[in-house]
Amino acid sequence: MTLPSLDAHATLTPGSAGMPALTDVLVIGLGVTGAGVALDAASRGLDVVAVDAFDVAWGTSRWSSKLVHGGLRYLAKGQVAVAHESAVERGILMEVTAPHLVHPLPMLMPLTAEISASQAWLARRGVGAGDLLRRLAGTARETLPRPRRISATETRTLAPVARHDVRGGILSWDGQLEDDARLVLDIARTATSYGAHVHTRVRAISVTGTGAVLRDELTGEERRIEARAVINATGVWADQLVEGISLKPSRGTHLVVRREALPGVRCALMAPVPGASNRFVFALPQPDGTFYVGLTDEPVSGAVPDVPEPPEEDVDFLLSVMAGALEQPLTRADVVGAYAGLRPLLDSNGSTADLSRRHAVLVSEQGVVTVVGGKLTTYRRMAEDAVDKALSVSGLRARPCRTRQLPLLGAGSHAELAAVDAPARLVRRFGTEAPLVVANALAHGLTRNEALAPVSPTIPATLAELVFGVTHEGAADVADLLDRRTRIGLVPADRVVAEPLARRALAIAKASTIS
Ligand SMILES: Cc1cc2nc3c(=O)[nH]c(=O)nc-3n(C[C@H](O)[C@H](O)[C@H](O)COP(=O)(O)OP(=O)(O)OC[C@H]3O[C@@H](n4cnc5c(N)ncnc54)[C@H](O)[C@@H]3O)c2cc1C
């Protein structure tokens, strides 16, 4: 069997097989932050080993709102530098590094009777300031259109489910990810294409500034790795590995509803949280035919779970706030899934939660560099700061950071993406690599029809993607395929339907390895 030509490095490896015993930089954690650090260091010419105890995008990075946002809420709190950084990074993602994975999302705030004229005026000023941020960040208007006040008729056209008494709406734009886990996978694969060794199912048991004891979670085998610099990017778990870090996690919950629950809606809907200024519940349309309704912001204490559970009170809160914008409220019967994530916020000694959303790079007494906080949007800048710090602490020499100009695998201009000869869904998810996804499936003996048929009428994912998930993206089991390579698992009923196909993808890939 002839497989399509591919960069042998651009694959992720479950388990520690083939991992070097010595490296320049060891990265622990493969959320967006750790994957970003691995790419930053590898693209500067350093030897990199990056590990995750479970899988790529196992932690908070897959539970986000999937927005690449311009930092408007930080501006509202007077944090101009944080807001500017967010807007700059949004522009880089949308125009250079990942135009295939981030697209402009129209966001509509319907002006209902509950929103006073002065509140509406403030909201307009807010989105106007957001547009100023865009301009100062150098992001083109073609990338993110200018916000505007729209009429009641236009509001009802964009969102027929909005309350019938709306007197108009405020329409603004932000960036939206195809999927957060896909971004992390793409960053991690891009790191491997620069030579990084990226291993899932490898847990760091203990770390120092010069190495770590790692446990292969597939075999139970423990080994020591020597490194000239060690970077801890384990998010809400960062304080478990390194002393002297104080975190105050905060839970955010989203609900999943099908498109039919909000018929005809062609944008994100914003409903203000009563009694709070500058806080909203969003209904965010997803490319797979669902909406995510989120989100909450609740401080949590105690042990950090592997997978946080959304509590009932969060479900009630989200449904009741969203009801304020809708003629026909959503009900519990509309909720087909729910998820929660924990923000890795630094404990900033009683100052506001927003202040602690800045990222921080900390160095332990033993010389371990920890990068924590921040947000998905700013992962590239966090990685740059962490690698700069690791170089200064370790004395390692390397080229300057180059990720600002470095497209991820599959990135291309809008014209290039439009010209890719592959199904639109695959182009949205894999960009210019979409033909490779198809060719890979055919090379594994599938017909085009088998490879590209949707899993079911409500599940647009295809067998081609699942097979690629195993052969190129390090998926080791059904959960890797359904919960991270695709997000079918966000709707438990869909998960049951897709499981046999995920098992088939694993068998297909295994058979070709053996033959
Ligand atoms: C509900 C919610 C919504 C959000 N929405 C947005 C948004 O729309 N836009 C935005 O920009 N930001 C958003 N954020 C923020 C953003 O998601 C996080 O800041 C970011 O994902 C954190 O990534 P991370 O890589 O630091 O942590 P994680 O993604 O949690 O990664 C840490 C990794 O470390 C691994 N690990 C832990 N311990 C070990 C060990 N001992 N050995 C090996 N591996 C280990 C874990 O398995 C995990 O994969 C949101 C956050 C939440 C909670």
The ligand as a Gaussian input file, in Angstrom:
#p B3LYP/6-31G(d) Opt

LIG

0 1
 C      -15.229000      28.076000      30.251000
 C      -14.039000      28.771000      29.643000
 C      -14.191000      29.491000      28.464000
 C      -13.080000      30.107000      27.890000
 N      -13.249000      30.746000      26.694000
 C      -12.186000      31.327000      26.104000
 C      -12.350000      31.923000      24.830000
 O      -13.423000      31.884000      24.228000
 N      -11.261000      32.512000      24.273000
 C      -10.050000      32.546000      24.909000
 O       -9.123000      33.132000      24.358000
 N       -9.861000      31.941000      26.104000
 C      -10.898000      31.329000      26.709000
 N      -10.736000      30.691000      27.907000
 C       -9.397000      30.622000      28.515000
 C       -8.584000      29.483000      27.897000
 O       -9.395000      28.387000      27.579000
 C       -7.490000      29.019000      28.852000
 O       -6.772000      30.130000      29.318000
 C       -6.493000      28.086000      28.153000
 O       -7.163000      27.079000      27.435000
 C       -5.552000      27.445000      29.158000
 O       -4.695000      26.586000      28.434000
 P       -3.481000      25.858000      29.134000
 O       -2.715000      25.178000      28.051000
 O       -2.727000      26.829000      29.982000
 O       -4.139000      24.785000      30.115000
 P       -4.825000      23.384000      29.740000
 O       -5.532000      23.449000      28.470000
 O       -5.605000      22.956000      30.938000
 O       -3.603000      22.405000      29.535000
 C       -2.868000      21.851000      30.611000
 C       -2.456000      20.433000      30.218000
 O       -1.522000      19.948000      31.167000
 C       -1.704000      18.557000      31.291000
 N       -1.090000      18.105000      32.539000
 C       -1.469000      18.427000      33.803000
 N       -0.629000      17.862000      34.695000
 C        0.301000      17.182000      33.978000
 C        1.454000      16.398000      34.341000
 N        1.814000      16.193000      35.610000
 N        2.189000      15.825000      33.340000
 C        1.854000      16.007000      32.039000
 N        0.775000      16.752000      31.668000
 C        0.022000      17.332000      32.615000
 C       -3.221000      18.381000      31.239000
 O       -3.590000      17.069000      30.854000
 C       -3.623000      19.437000      30.209000
 O       -3.781000      18.892000      28.903000
 C      -11.820000      30.040000      28.508000
 C      -11.669000      29.315000      29.711000
 C      -12.764000      28.668000      30.253000
 C      -12.595000      27.873000      31.497000

